Amino acid sequence: MSIGNPRTGRSVYRLVFGSHVDMDTVEETLLLAILAVGCLYGEAAVRLDAGYAIDGDARVVVLDAGTEIGCAVARVFIGFCTREFGDDTFAVARADGPVPKRPTAANRPCEPVA
C-alpha cells in the first residue's frame, strides 16, 4: 500500500486565456464541463477525481488530467472553450505534476494569448 501523495506525477493541463476573454464566463464554462462529465460518471466520481485551479487575475486554469474522469473534464472543457471563445483565444500546455495550490505555479508555462 502506498502512502505517498496520489497526485504527484500526474498529468495536468494549463490553459492561459487572452485578455479579451471574460474569466467569469470561463469559470462558468468549466462548471458546465464538470456537470456534463458528472452526468456520465456520476457526481461522486467527479468530486473524487476531477481537480482544477483557477487564477482569474493571471487568466490561468489548471486541470488535473491524471484520471479518466479528469481527462474527460479537460476534453469537454477545451471543446466548450473552443466553441464558445474560439481556438485562438487560449493556449494549452501539458505538464506532469500535481495540480498546484496556485495555478500560475504549474510546470512548463505556456505563453499568454494576446
N, C-alpha and C positions, 0 to 999 in steps of 0.2 A: 504494500500500500504506500502510495506517495503522499507526503505531507507538504510538498513544495507548493509554490504559487501556481495554480492551474492556468493562469492567464499569461504566464511567461512564455515567450517564444511563439506567440500566436500571430496570425496574420491580421493586420489592421489596414484599413483604407483611410487615407487622409484627403479630404476634399477641401479645396480653397475656392471660395466664391468671389466673383468680381464685385467691384464697388457698387454697381448698379442693381445688384440682386438684393432684394429685401430679406434679411436674415430671419425675421419673424415668419415669413412665408416659407423659408427653407425649413425651419423647425416644424411648422405645421405639416409640411410635405413629409418629413421624417416620421412624424407621428402617424400619418396616414399609411406610410410604408409598413410601419410596425403593426398597425391594425390589420393591414392586408395579410401579412405573414402570420399574424395571430389567428386569422380565420382558417388558415391552412394547417397550422401546427398546434394551435391551442394557446390560450393566453398564458397559462403557467409555464409552458415550454419556452415561450418568447421571453418571459420575465427572467427565466433562468439563464438563457443562452444568448440573448441579444444585448450587447453592451455598446454604448456610444457616449461621446462627449461633444459638447458644442461650445464654441467660444465666439459669440456674436461680434465682439469688438475686433477680433483677429480674422473674422469671416471664415472660420475653420470648423469642419465637422469631422470627427474621427469615429469610424465604425469598426467594431470587433468582428472579423470575418473568420474567426478560428473554429467555428462550429457550422454545421449545415444551416441552422436557423439564422445565425449571424450573417452568413454569406447570402442567404435569401433576402434578409433585410437590406444588405448592401446593394444587391442586384435590383431589387424593387425600387429602392430609394434613388439610385443612379438613373434608372429608367424613368421614374417620375420627374426627376430634375431635368433630364434631357428633354422630355416632352414639355415641361412647364416653363423652363428658363432658356433652353437651347443648349446644345452640346459645346458651345464655345464660351459659356458663361462660368464654367468652373473647371478646375484641374483636379485630377485624381492621381495619387501616388500610393503604391502598396509598400508596406513596411512590415517587419517582423518585430514582435514585442507586445507588451501589454497595452491595453487602452490606457493612455496616460491620465493622470488626475487633471492635467491641463491639456487641452487638445493641441496647443502650439508646441508641446514637447514631443510629439510623435517623431519617430525616426524618419530620415530621408525626406526632409521638407520639399514640397513642390513649389514652383513659382506661382505667385498670385496672378489671377487673371485680371487684366486691365478693366 
